């Protein structure tokens, strides 16, 4: 009997669906594969309007749930559930987080879980929050794959802004294509063979180790430092904004606007300085930092790791 896989995902732009399709292309003969999409009752716009985008920060960071459509789960016994998601403001996206905190997440109990992340370049806090929710429903994380934009940090910020607010993913004369590189998406199919082999051999205990050997999770040590700094600031602003009301309410718009302006200052003025100091920290604290890198690349969970 063929191993059974359920792919459950949320993708606002469609990029993550392309990644998942690539991973499992050619595996339909080896495995029985079902695909379900997490759908928020109130859809998030794309491209975004700037005010709506920044207004999502508090609920993303604080993991405030919103309603999602019922998910038509099958009674089939799945050998592996693949959860595909993307970070928003260094946290799981609101639709994905809402699923993990909903009654529907009970379906994951006692199931083997592989997470697949599509991000700009920072995903550590989002994965830690996902680990927490999986533990809460007694699911077992057996692997993780991360896909990210390989462009330099500032370049990827500029292209993601263009994509987010104008809907332009394509490259221009001066700037590359936004998001995960096409070559990385095409090469993702190599992971599908590994996943299928581990399922056929009933050897999911070694799945993540094998994915790591294929560079399934790459992590620049400096990004550990930068993300810790970033999420610390988001955690300060998120409750402060929500003091003025829920997402979309007029009363909090002033604080959201202030946050967005400070974020742009941080990104375009302070980011080069912060990147330089992070690079120095890598040089002077390399041993300690590499232990952190090793932790984040793996699937174990440690409280308050970030």
MOWOQUI-V498174 format. One line per field, one symbol per residue. ss: DSSP state (~ for helix, > for strand, _ for the rest). phi: phi as a letter, one per 30 degrees, with the letter a starting at -180 (. if undefined). psi: psi as a letter, one per 20 degrees, with the letter a starting at -180 (. if undefined). A space follows every 50 residues. Layout:
BEGIN
ss->???
phi->???
psi->???
END
This chain:
BEGIN
ss->__>>>>>>>_____~~~~~~~~~_______>>>>>>>__>_________~ ~~~~__~~~~~______>___________>>>>>>_>>__>>_~~~~~~~ __~~~~~~___>>>>>>>>____~~~~~~~~~~~~~___>>>>>>>>>__ __~~~~~~~~~~~~~~_______________~~~~~~_~~~~~~~~~~~~ ___~~~~~~~~~~_______~~~~~~~~~~~~~~~~~~~~~~_______~ ~~~~~~~~~~~~~~~~~~~~~~~~~~~~~~~~~~_~~~~~~~~~~~~___ ______
phi->.ddcbccbabbdcjddddddddecdicdddbcccbbcdbddcdddaddde ddddddeeddddhddbdcdecddddedddaccccabdchibeeedddddd ccddddddeicdcccbccbdabbdddddddeeddddchccdcabbbcbdd deedddddddddddcciccddcdcbdddiddedddddddddddddddddd chbddcededdddcidbcbdeddddddddddddddddeddddeckdejdd dcddddddeddddddddccdeedddddddddddcbdedddddeddddccd bbdhdb
psi->pqqpppoprpohiighhggghggjpijhhhqopqpqppoqgoqpqpqqqg hhghiigghghilpqrpqqqpmqrjqophpppoprqqpljrqqggghhgh jrhhihhipjqpppqoporfipjghghghggghhhhjkqooirqppprpi qqghghgghhggggiijohqqahhqrqqapqhhhghiihhhgggggghgh jllihjghghhhhjlhoqophhhgghhhgghgghhghghggihiarpiqh hjhghgggghghghgggighghghhghhhghggikggghhhgggghiajr ppplh.
END
